[in-house]
């Protein structure tokens, strides 16, 4: 197995070290709606998992899609970090005290006018899920190793409308992770790979 194929450590200490060495690209555009998402790392039965949500048909945008927990910043959120933690609690039911923020990634702009700040967090063992049934149809935990095996194959041809681009797309048990969510996940993995190779 080559060095890239071997998954890096996903312990909180290793991830925090990789993120501390990273200078995220920020977006300063007041015309966009500020929002945040959390990439939650959880302890799975066979190693670390990444947690996603499968959205319901009742949400305004991205109905039925797989995404990270998150949403728009509320006026009472004193920081954008608070937005990520609050939205994770509201959507998935994870208590804020169970989330350890490890760092942030590059800001992203969506075609729907959102300015997304992605955070990476470790969810302490014993956190219970009580998801919001209006917004979240399913809480999906995907093994990190499964996602990494797909990632190291590189971006694949992806057709959107009449255009074909190279992009990451992840599949697990009938669920498709694509678009901004796949891009943010691949960016996180890029960072882990760079730290592992350093």
Residue frames as a rotation matrix with the C-alpha (Angstrom) as fourth column:
UNK 1
0.583 0.812 0.000 0.00
0.812 -0.583 0.000 0.00
0.000 0.000 -1.000 0.00
UNK 2
-0.233 -0.698 0.677 1.46
0.613 -0.646 -0.456 3.40
0.755 0.309 0.578 -0.94
UNK 3
-0.880 -0.242 -0.410 1.79
0.476 -0.454 -0.753 6.23
-0.004 -0.857 0.515 1.55
UNK 4
-0.777 0.624 0.082 -1.28
-0.593 -0.770 0.237 8.11
0.211 0.136 0.968 0.29
UNK 5
-0.137 0.768 -0.625 -3.47
-0.197 0.597 0.777 5.03
0.971 0.229 0.070 0.47
UNK 6
-0.427 -0.069 -0.901 -2.73
0.790 0.455 -0.410 4.56
0.439 -0.888 -0.140 4.17
UNK 7
0.546 0.712 0.442 -5.23
0.414 -0.687 0.597 6.77
0.729 -0.143 -0.670 6.03
UNK 8
-0.493 -0.708 0.506 -3.70
-0.104 -0.529 -0.842 9.39
0.864 -0.467 0.187 8.33
UNK 9
-0.726 0.202 -0.657 -4.44
0.686 0.275 -0.673 9.58
0.045 -0.940 -0.338 12.04
UNK 10
-0.168 0.748 0.642 -7.77
0.179 -0.618 0.766 11.18
0.969 0.243 -0.030 12.85
UNK 11
-0.101 0.068 -0.993 -7.14
0.992 0.076 -0.096 11.66
0.069 -0.995 -0.075 16.56
UNK 12
0.881 0.468 -0.065 -8.08
0.473 -0.875 0.106 15.11
-0.007 -0.124 -0.992 17.88
UNK 13
0.402 -0.807 -0.432 -4.41
0.089 -0.436 0.896 15.87
-0.911 -0.399 -0.103 18.53
UNK 14
-0.489 -0.617 0.616 -3.32
0.638 0.228 0.735 14.98
-0.594 0.753 0.282 14.98
UNK 15
0.150 0.634 0.759 -6.18
0.952 -0.300 0.062 16.85
0.267 0.713 -0.648 13.32
UNK 16
0.893 0.161 -0.421 -5.68
0.324 -0.878 0.352 19.93
-0.313 -0.451 -0.836 15.49
UNK 17
-0.003 -0.979 -0.204 -1.95
0.232 -0.199 0.952 19.97
-0.973 -0.045 0.228 14.63
UNK 18
-0.475 -0.124 0.871 -2.74
0.863 0.127 0.489 19.82
-0.172 0.984 0.047 10.88
UNK 19
0.476 0.761 0.440 -5.31
0.804 -0.579 0.132 22.61
0.355 0.291 -0.888 11.16
UNK 20
0.698 -0.280 -0.659 -3.08
0.321 -0.700 0.638 24.79
-0.640 -0.657 -0.398 13.34
UNK 21
-0.376 -0.926 0.024 -0.47
0.361 -0.123 0.924 24.74
-0.853 0.356 0.381 10.56
UNK 22
-0.352 0.371 0.859 -3.05
0.931 0.047 0.361 25.81
0.094 0.927 -0.363 7.96
UNK 23
-0.795 0.122 -0.594 -3.94
0.016 -0.975 -0.221 29.41
-0.607 -0.185 0.773 7.06
UNK 24
-0.140 0.815 0.563 -7.55
0.830 0.407 -0.382 29.33
-0.540 0.414 -0.733 5.81
UNK 25
-0.890 -0.032 0.455 -8.67
0.351 -0.687 0.637 31.52
0.292 0.726 0.622 2.91
UNK 26
-0.473 0.718 -0.511 -11.33
0.489 -0.268 -0.830 33.98
-0.733 -0.642 -0.224 4.09
UNK 27
-0.376 0.466 0.801 -14.17
0.791 -0.289 0.539 35.60
0.483 0.836 -0.260 2.16
UNK 28
-0.637 0.205 -0.743 -15.15
0.378 -0.757 -0.533 39.21
-0.672 -0.620 0.405 2.87
UNK 29
-0.861 0.465 0.206 -18.40
0.060 -0.309 0.949 39.83
0.505 0.830 0.238 1.00
UNK 30
-0.858 0.512 0.045 -21.28
-0.187 -0.229 -0.955 41.34
-0.479 -0.828 0.292 2.96
UNK 31
-0.264 0.796 -0.545 -23.74
-0.958 -0.154 0.240 40.54
0.107 0.586 0.803 0.18
UNK 32
-0.362 0.076 -0.929 -23.50
-0.161 0.976 0.143 36.83
0.918 0.202 -0.341 1.04
UNK 33
0.675 0.642 0.363 -25.39
-0.537 0.090 0.839 35.14
0.506 -0.761 0.405 3.88
UNK 34
-0.398 -0.882 0.251 -22.89
-0.836 0.236 -0.496 34.04
0.378 -0.407 -0.831 6.57
UNK 35
0.800 0.599 -0.037 -23.22
-0.545 0.751 0.374 30.39
0.251 -0.279 0.927 7.54
UNK 36
-0.307 -0.899 0.313 -21.16
-0.951 0.298 -0.078 27.59
-0.023 -0.321 -0.947 9.04
UNK 37
0.702 0.424 -0.572 -20.96
-0.410 0.897 0.162 23.81
0.582 0.121 0.804 8.87
UNK 38
0.182 -0.623 0.761 -19.28
-0.884 0.235 0.403 21.27
-0.430 -0.746 -0.508 11.10
UNK 39
0.136 -0.238 -0.962 -17.32
-0.500 0.821 -0.274 18.23
0.855 0.519 -0.007 9.94
UNK 40
0.475 0.098 0.875 -17.98
-0.876 0.145 0.460 16.01
-0.081 -0.985 0.155 12.97
UNK 41
-0.362 -0.622 -0.694 -15.49
-0.477 0.763 -0.436 13.23
0.801 0.174 -0.573 13.74
UNK 42
0.452 0.580 0.678 -17.12
-0.890 0.243 0.385 10.52
0.059 -0.778 0.626 15.85
UNK 43
-0.635 -0.641 0.430 -15.92
-0.689 0.722 0.058 7.24
-0.348 -0.260 -0.901 17.30
UNK 44
0.253 0.705 -0.663 -17.33
-0.890 0.439 0.127 4.45
0.380 0.557 0.738 15.11
UNK 45
0.880 0.180 0.439 -17.40
-0.378 0.827 0.417 0.73
-0.288 -0.533 0.796 15.91
UNK 46
0.677 -0.652 0.341 -14.29
0.713 0.695 -0.087 0.08
-0.180 0.302 0.936 13.80
UNK 47
-0.525 -0.850 0.051 -12.51
0.843 -0.510 0.168 3.41
-0.117 0.131 0.984 13.96
UNK 48
-0.634 0.254 -0.730 -13.33
0.021 -0.938 -0.345 7.05
-0.773 -0.234 0.590 13.32
UNK 49
-0.086 0.691 0.717 -16.42
0.988 0.154 -0.031 7.98
-0.132 0.706 -0.696 11.31
UNK 50
-1.000 -0.025 -0.015 -17.46
0.021 -0.982 0.188 11.25
-0.020 0.187 0.982 9.67
UNK 51
-0.361 0.928 -0.091 -21.02
0.636 0.173 -0.752 12.33
-0.682 -0.329 -0.653 10.43
UNK 52
-0.970 0.203 0.132 -23.37
-0.016 -0.598 0.801 13.69
0.242 0.775 0.583 7.77
UNK 53
-0.382 0.923 0.049 -27.06
-0.125 0.001 -0.992 14.49
-0.916 -0.385 0.115 7.63
UNK 54
-0.794 0.316 0.519 -29.52
0.598 0.250 0.762 13.48
0.112 0.915 -0.387 4.93
UNK 55
-0.899 0.400 -0.179 -31.85
-0.331 -0.887 -0.323 16.44
-0.288 -0.232 0.929 4.43
UNK 56
-0.301 0.886 0.354 -35.61
0.505 0.462 -0.729 16.12
-0.809 -0.041 -0.586 4.25
UNK 57
-0.408 0.278 0.870 -37.90
0.862 -0.197 0.467 17.37
0.301 0.940 -0.159 1.48
UNK 58
0.612 0.738 -0.285 -39.08
0.790 -0.552 0.266 20.20
0.039 -0.388 -0.921 3.79
UNK 59
-0.039 -0.698 -0.715 -35.90
0.557 -0.609 0.564 22.30
-0.829 -0.377 0.413 3.78
UNK 60
0.618 0.334 -0.712 -35.57
-0.230 -0.789 -0.570 25.32
-0.751 0.516 -0.411 1.53
UNK 61
0.342 -0.610 -0.715 -32.39
-0.935 -0.143 -0.325 24.30
0.096 0.779 -0.619 -0.28
UNK 62
-0.542 -0.744 -0.390 -30.72
-0.737 0.644 -0.205 21.00
0.404 0.176 -0.898 -1.27
UNK 63
0.342 0.801 0.491 -33.71
-0.921 0.390 0.005 18.79
-0.187 -0.454 0.871 -0.53
UNK 64
0.982 0.173 0.076 -32.81
-0.167 0.982 -0.090 15.14
-0.090 0.075 0.993 0.06
UNK 65
0.469 -0.872 -0.141 -29.07
-0.212 0.044 -0.976 15.77
0.857 0.488 -0.164 -0.25
UNK 66
0.552 -0.442 -0.707 -26.29
0.817 0.455 0.353 14.62
0.165 -0.773 0.612 2.07
UNK 67
0.396 -0.409 0.822 -24.63
-0.087 -0.908 -0.409 17.49
0.914 0.091 -0.395 3.90
UNK 68
-0.679 -0.560 -0.474 -22.72
0.514 0.098 -0.852 18.41
0.524 -0.823 0.221 7.02
UNK 69
0.305 0.764 -0.569 -24.74
0.952 -0.263 0.157 19.80
-0.029 -0.590 -0.807 9.91
UNK 70
-0.754 -0.556 -0.349 -24.87
0.549 -0.826 0.128 23.58
-0.360 -0.095 0.928 9.70
UNK 71
0.272 0.862 0.428 -26.80
0.956 -0.295 -0.015 26.60
0.113 0.413 -0.904 8.57
UNK 72
0.155 -0.134 0.979 -27.08
0.335 -0.925 -0.180 30.37
0.929 0.356 -0.099 8.55
UNK 73
-0.806 -0.505 -0.310 -25.75
0.493 -0.280 -0.824 32.55
0.329 -0.817 0.474 11.33
UNK 74
0.357 0.923 -0.145 -28.39
0.818 -0.234 0.526 33.85
0.451 -0.306 -0.838 13.74
UNK 75
0.384 -0.188 0.904 -28.20
-0.158 -0.978 -0.136 37.36
0.909 -0.090 -0.406 15.26
UNK 76
0.868 0.003 0.496 -27.62
-0.496 -0.027 0.868 35.84
0.016 -1.000 -0.021 18.70
UNK 77
0.735 -0.678 -0.015 -24.53
0.674 0.732 -0.097 33.90
0.077 0.061 0.995 17.53
UNK 78
0.781 -0.461 -0.422 -21.59
-0.157 -0.799 0.581 35.86
-0.605 -0.387 -0.696 18.93
UNK 79
-0.360 -0.887 -0.289 -19.17
-0.645 0.013 0.764 34.06
-0.674 0.462 -0.577 16.59
UNK 80
0.178 0.362 -0.915 -19.41
-0.931 0.363 -0.037 31.98
0.319 0.858 0.402 13.44
UNK 81
-0.817 -0.461 -0.346 -17.96
-0.286 0.846 -0.451 29.10
0.501 -0.270 -0.823 15.46
UNK 82
-0.727 0.621 0.292 -21.03
-0.306 0.087 -0.948 29.34
-0.614 -0.779 0.127 17.67
UNK 83
0.090 0.772 -0.629 -23.19
-0.974 -0.063 -0.216 29.01
-0.206 0.633 0.747 14.55
UNK 84
-0.286 -0.278 -0.917 -21.61
-0.599 0.799 -0.055 25.67
0.748 0.533 -0.394 13.66
UNK 85
-0.988 -0.120 -0.098 -22.06
0.005 0.605 -0.796 24.31
0.155 -0.787 -0.597 17.18
UNK 86
-0.515 0.857 0.030 -25.63
-0.518 -0.283 -0.807 25.62
-0.683 -0.431 0.589 17.55
UNK 87
0.097 0.566 -0.819 -26.75
-0.991 0.129 -0.028 24.29
0.090 0.814 0.574 14.18
UNK 88
-0.598 -0.369 -0.711 -25.24
-0.330 0.922 -0.201 20.88
0.730 0.114 -0.673 14.95
UNK 89
-0.947 0.305 0.098 -27.20
-0.015 0.265 -0.964 20.80
-0.320 -0.915 -0.247 18.20
UNK 90
-0.235 0.931 -0.281 -30.43
-0.711 -0.361 -0.603 21.90
-0.663 0.058 0.747 16.53
UNK 91
0.104 0.269 -0.957 -30.15
-0.948 0.317 -0.014 19.52
0.300 0.909 0.289 13.58
UNK 92
-0.166 -0.337 -0.927 -28.59
-0.227 0.928 -0.296 16.44
0.959 0.161 -0.231 15.14
UNK 93
0.828 0.561 0.001 -29.13
-0.098 0.144 0.985 16.86
0.552 -0.815 0.175 18.88
UNK 94
0.101 -0.867 -0.488 -25.44
0.807 0.359 -0.470 16.79
0.582 -0.346 0.736 19.87
UNK 95
0.854 0.215 -0.474 -24.97
0.494 -0.625 0.605 18.90
-0.166 -0.750 -0.640 22.98
UNK 96
0.797 -0.544 0.262 -22.47
-0.283 -0.719 -0.634 21.78
0.534 0.431 -0.728 22.57
UNK 97
0.442 -0.660 0.607 -20.33
-0.842 -0.071 0.535 20.53
-0.310 -0.747 -0.587 25.45
UNK 98
0.542 -0.216 0.812 -19.71
0.165 0.975 0.150 17.30
-0.824 0.053 0.564 23.52
UNK 99
0.848 -0.214 0.485 -18.13
0.483 -0.069 -0.873 19.15
0.220 0.974 0.045 20.55
UNK 100
0.286 -0.847 -0.447 -14.43
0.343 -0.346 0.874 19.98
-0.895 -0.403 0.191 20.58
UNK 101
0.992 0.057 -0.111 -13.62
-0.074 -0.448 -0.891 22.40
-0.101 0.892 -0.440 17.75
UNK 102
0.410 -0.882 0.233 -10.25
0.670 0.465 0.579 21.49
-0.618 -0.081 0.782 16.22
UNK 103
-0.646 -0.632 -0.429 -9.94
0.169 -0.666 0.726 24.21
-0.744 0.397 0.537 13.58
UNK 104
0.469 0.820 -0.329 -11.38
-0.113 -0.313 -0.943 25.65
-0.876 0.480 -0.054 10.38
UNK 105
-0.165 -0.426 0.889 -10.98
0.846 0.403 0.350 25.26
-0.508 0.810 0.294 6.63
UNK 106
-0.975 -0.187 0.120 -11.21
0.221 -0.768 0.601 27.69
-0.020 0.613 0.790 3.72
UNK 107
-0.278 0.902 -0.330 -14.37
-0.262 -0.401 -0.878 29.74
-0.924 -0.157 0.348 3.40
UNK 108
-0.796 0.119 0.593 -16.66
0.570 0.478 0.669 28.73
-0.203 0.870 -0.448 0.52
UNK 109
-0.554 0.669 -0.495 -19.27
-0.623 -0.728 -0.287 30.57
-0.553 0.149 0.820 -1.53
UNK 110
-0.495 0.462 0.736 -22.30
0.517 0.837 -0.179 28.67
-0.699 0.292 -0.653 -2.84
UNK 111
-0.873 0.222 0.435 -24.35
0.350 -0.335 0.875 29.39
0.340 0.916 0.214 -5.94
UNK 112
0.160 0.978 -0.134 -27.31
0.797 -0.048 0.603 30.02
0.583 -0.203 -0.787 -3.61
UNK 113
0.287 -0.058 0.956 -25.58
-0.075 -0.996 -0.038 33.04
0.955 -0.061 -0.290 -2.06
UNK 114
0.998 0.042 -0.051 -24.17
0.044 0.155 0.987 31.57
0.050 -0.987 0.153 1.15
UNK 115
0.114 -0.978 0.175 -20.75
-0.669 -0.206 -0.714 32.22
0.734 -0.035 -0.678 2.65
UNK 116
0.909 0.247 -0.335 -19.85
0.000 0.805 0.593 28.94
0.416 -0.539 0.732 4.37
UNK 117
-0.026 -0.903 0.430 -17.20
-0.928 -0.138 -0.346 28.66
0.371 -0.408 -0.834 7.07
UNK 118
0.617 0.242 -0.749 -16.39
-0.105 0.968 0.226 24.96
0.780 -0.061 0.623 7.63
UNK 119
0.073 -0.560 0.825 -15.14
-0.995 -0.097 0.023 23.79
0.067 -0.823 -0.564 11.02
UNK 120
-0.067 -0.154 -0.986 -13.77
-0.111 0.983 -0.146 20.41
0.992 0.100 -0.083 12.02
UNK 121
-0.014 0.113 0.994 -14.81
-0.970 -0.245 0.014 19.06
0.245 -0.963 0.113 15.40
UNK 122
-0.774 -0.216 -0.596 -14.42
-0.056 0.960 -0.275 15.95
0.631 -0.179 -0.755 17.49
UNK 123
0.226 0.918 0.326 -17.60
-0.697 -0.081 0.712 14.64
0.680 -0.389 0.621 19.11
UNK 124
-0.612 -0.511 0.604 -16.92
-0.790 0.362 -0.494 13.05
0.034 -0.780 -0.625 22.48
UNK 125
-0.780 0.272 -0.564 -18.09
0.121 0.949 0.290 9.50
0.614 0.158 -0.773 23.07
UNK 126
-0.665 0.595 -0.452 -21.53
0.689 0.255 -0.678 9.08
-0.288 -0.762 -0.580 24.52
UNK 127
-0.764 0.419 -0.491 -23.13
-0.461 -0.887 -0.041 11.91
-0.452 0.194 0.870 22.54
UNK 128
-0.369 0.737 0.567 -26.70
0.574 0.660 -0.485 10.98
-0.731 0.146 -0.666 21.65
UNK 129
-0.987 0.105 0.120 -28.46
0.050 -0.512 0.858 11.93
0.152 0.853 0.500 18.43
UNK 130
-0.198 0.972 -0.125 -31.96
0.672 0.042 -0.740 13.38
-0.714 -0.230 -0.661 18.52
UNK 131
-0.890 -0.372 0.265 -32.27
0.435 -0.513 0.740 14.84
-0.140 0.774 0.618 15.07
UNK 132
-0.438 0.703 -0.560 -34.73
-0.410 -0.711 -0.572 17.47
-0.800 -0.021 0.600 13.92
UNK 133
-0.323 0.347 0.880 -37.23
0.584 0.805 -0.103 15.49
-0.744 0.481 -0.463 11.82
UNK 134
0.748 0.609 -0.264 -38.31
0.193 -0.580 -0.792 18.56
-0.636 0.541 -0.551 9.86
UNK 135
0.551 -0.623 -0.555 -34.77
-0.795 -0.595 -0.122 19.22
-0.254 0.508 -0.823 8.57
UNK 136
-0.511 -0.856 -0.079 -32.95
-0.858 0.503 0.103 15.90
-0.048 0.120 -0.992 8.88
UNK 137
0.514 0.693 -0.505 -34.24
-0.743 0.654 0.141 12.63
0.428 0.303 0.851 7.51
UNK 138
0.883 -0.308 -0.355 -31.27
0.377 0.915 0.145 10.56
0.280 -0.262 0.924 8.65
UNK 139
0.571 -0.809 0.139 -28.02
-0.745 -0.439 0.502 10.93
-0.345 -0.390 -0.854 10.59
UNK 140
0.950 -0.235 -0.206 -25.38
0.033 0.732 -0.681 9.15
0.311 0.640 0.703 8.52
UNK 141
0.459 -0.863 0.211 -22.03
-0.568 -0.102 0.817 7.97
-0.683 -0.495 -0.537 9.90
UNK 142
0.932 -0.230 -0.281 -19.52
-0.149 0.463 -0.874 6.93
0.331 0.856 0.397 7.22
UNK 143
0.665 -0.740 -0.102 -16.23
0.572 0.417 0.706 5.22
-0.480 -0.527 0.701 8.11
UNK 144
0.528 -0.563 -0.635 -13.28
-0.500 -0.811 0.303 7.51
-0.686 0.157 -0.710 7.57
UNK 145
-0.473 -0.776 0.418 -11.33
-0.118 0.526 0.842 4.72
-0.873 0.349 -0.340 5.85
UNK 146
0.063 0.592 0.803 -14.15
0.836 0.408 -0.367 4.24
-0.545 0.695 -0.469 3.32
UNK 147
0.923 0.292 -0.252 -14.14
0.155 -0.879 -0.451 7.94
-0.353 0.377 -0.857 2.44
UNK 148
0.212 -0.932 -0.294 -10.33
-0.549 -0.362 0.754 8.00
-0.809 0.001 -0.588 2.26
UNK 149
-0.369 -0.328 0.870 -10.25
0.402 0.788 0.467 5.08
-0.838 0.521 -0.159 -0.17
UNK 150
0.529 0.619 0.581 -12.54
0.819 -0.192 -0.541 7.03
-0.223 0.762 -0.608 -2.51
UNK 151
0.856 -0.196 -0.479 -10.61
-0.143 -0.979 0.144 10.26
-0.498 -0.055 -0.866 -2.03
UNK 152
-0.053 -0.999 0.009 -7.22
-0.256 0.022 0.966 8.83
-0.965 0.049 -0.257 -3.04
UNK 153
0.005 0.118 0.993 -8.65
0.857 0.511 -0.065 7.84
-0.515 0.851 -0.099 -6.43
UNK 154
-0.899 -0.387 -0.206 -8.80
0.271 -0.859 0.435 11.56
-0.345 0.335 0.877 -7.16
UNK 155
-0.226 0.840 -0.494 -11.54
-0.512 -0.533 -0.673 13.68
-0.829 0.101 0.550 -8.73
UNK 156
-0.559 0.161 0.814 -13.68
0.594 0.762 0.257 12.03
-0.579 0.627 -0.522 -11.38
UNK 157
-0.923 0.282 0.263 -15.60
0.060 -0.569 0.820 13.37
0.380 0.772 0.508 -14.41
UNK 158
-0.512 0.776 -0.368 -18.82
0.605 0.021 -0.796 14.93
-0.610 -0.630 -0.480 -13.15
UNK 159
-0.693 0.344 0.634 -21.61
0.509 -0.390 0.768 16.21
0.511 0.854 0.095 -15.41
UNK 160
-0.398 0.587 -0.705 -23.64
0.554 -0.459 -0.695 19.18
-0.731 -0.667 -0.142 -14.19
UNK 161
0.449 0.614 -0.649 -26.14
-0.284 -0.590 -0.755 20.39
-0.847 0.524 -0.090 -16.77
UNK 162
0.995 -0.099 -0.030 -24.29
-0.007 0.224 -0.975 20.63
0.103 0.970 0.222 -20.07
UNK 163
0.338 -0.927 0.165 -20.85
-0.824 -0.376 -0.425 20.87
0.455 0.007 -0.890 -18.45
UNK 164
0.835 -0.216 -0.507 -18.47
0.360 0.910 0.205 18.12
0.417 -0.353 0.837 -17.44
UNK 165
0.398 -0.707 0.585 -15.91
-0.765 -0.607 -0.214 18.92
0.506 -0.362 -0.783 -14.76
UNK 166
-0.218 -0.513 -0.831 -13.51
0.248 0.794 -0.555 16.98
0.944 -0.327 -0.046 -12.58
UNK 167
-0.003 0.310 0.951 -14.87
-0.835 -0.524 0.168 16.75
0.551 -0.793 0.261 -9.04
UNK 168
-0.964 -0.266 0.030 -14.96
-0.224 0.740 -0.634 14.55
0.146 -0.618 -0.773 -5.98
UNK 169
0.112 0.994 -0.001 -18.01
-0.845 0.096 0.526 12.42
0.523 -0.058 0.851 -5.34
UNK 170
-0.876 -0.396 0.277 -18.40
-0.481 0.662 -0.574 9.91
0.044 -0.636 -0.770 -2.52
UNK 171
0.099 0.912 -0.398 -20.88
-0.643 0.364 0.674 7.03
0.760 0.189 0.622 -2.33
UNK 172
-0.932 -0.333 0.143 -21.81
-0.321 0.573 -0.754 4.93
0.169 -0.749 -0.641 0.69
UNK 173
-0.778 0.621 0.098 -24.68
0.473 0.681 -0.560 2.47
-0.414 -0.389 -0.823 1.08
UNK 174
-0.068 0.790 0.610 -26.80
0.992 -0.010 0.124 4.17
0.103 0.613 -0.783 -1.56
UNK 175
0.727 0.264 -0.634 -26.04
0.419 -0.902 0.105 7.70
-0.544 -0.342 -0.766 -0.40
UNK 176
0.265 -0.582 0.769 -24.30
0.857 -0.223 -0.465 10.21
0.442 0.782 0.439 -2.68
UNK 177
0.460 -0.246 -0.853 -22.07
0.499 -0.723 0.478 12.92
-0.734 -0.646 -0.209 -1.24
UNK 178
-0.053 -0.397 0.916 -21.35
0.985 -0.172 -0.017 15.56
0.165 0.902 0.400 -3.86
UNK 179
0.601 0.349 0.719 -21.24
0.405 -0.909 0.103 19.29
0.689 0.229 -0.687 -4.56
UNK 180
0.291 -0.471 0.833 -20.06
-0.590 -0.773 -0.231 21.67
0.753 -0.424 -0.503 -1.86
UNK 181
0.789 0.038 0.614 -20.11
-0.567 0.433 0.701 18.95
-0.239 -0.901 0.363 0.80
UNK 182
0.824 -0.510 0.245 -17.79
0.557 0.809 -0.188 16.69
-0.103 0.291 0.951 -1.21
UNK 183
0.431 -0.674 0.599 -15.56
0.244 -0.552 -0.797 19.64
0.869 0.490 -0.073 -2.03
UNK 184
0.449 -0.219 0.866 -15.20
-0.796 -0.537 0.277 20.64
0.405 -0.815 -0.416 1.62
UNK 185
0.883 -0.111 0.455 -14.52
-0.174 0.825 0.538 17.03
-0.435 -0.554 0.709 2.62
UNK 186
0.697 -0.649 0.304 -11.84
0.664 0.426 -0.614 16.66
0.269 0.630 0.728 -0.09
UNK 187
0.383 -0.542 0.748 -10.25
-0.242 -0.840 -0.485 19.92
0.891 0.004 -0.453 1.03
UNK 188
0.655 -0.097 0.749 -10.04
-0.747 0.065 0.661 18.56
-0.113 -0.993 -0.030 4.58
UNK 189
0.854 -0.326 0.405 -8.46
0.301 0.945 0.126 15.37
-0.424 0.014 0.906 3.25
UNK 190
0.607 -0.668 0.430 -6.00
0.314 -0.296 -0.902 17.42
0.730 0.683 0.030 1.16
UNK 191
0.408 -0.416 0.813 -4.88
-0.741 -0.671 0.028 19.10
0.534 -0.613 -0.582 4.35
UNK 192
0.743 -0.090 0.663 -4.52
-0.455 0.659 0.599 15.79
-0.491 -0.747 0.449 6.19
UNK 193
0.842 -0.432 0.325 -2.51
0.540 0.680 -0.497 14.32
-0.006 0.593 0.805 3.31
UNK 194
0.480 -0.676 0.559 -0.20
-0.065 -0.663 -0.746 17.35
0.875 0.322 -0.362 3.20
UNK 195
0.449 -0.282 0.848 0.38
-0.885 -0.269 0.380 17.12
0.122 -0.921 -0.370 6.95
UNK 196
0.848 -0.075 0.524 1.00
-0.087 0.957 0.277 13.38
-0.522 -0.280 0.805 6.69
UNK 197
0.751 -0.548 0.370 3.54
0.597 0.323 -0.734 13.89
0.283 0.772 0.570 3.89
UNK 198
0.730 -0.448 0.516 5.39
-0.416 -0.890 -0.185 16.72
0.542 -0.080 -0.836 5.62
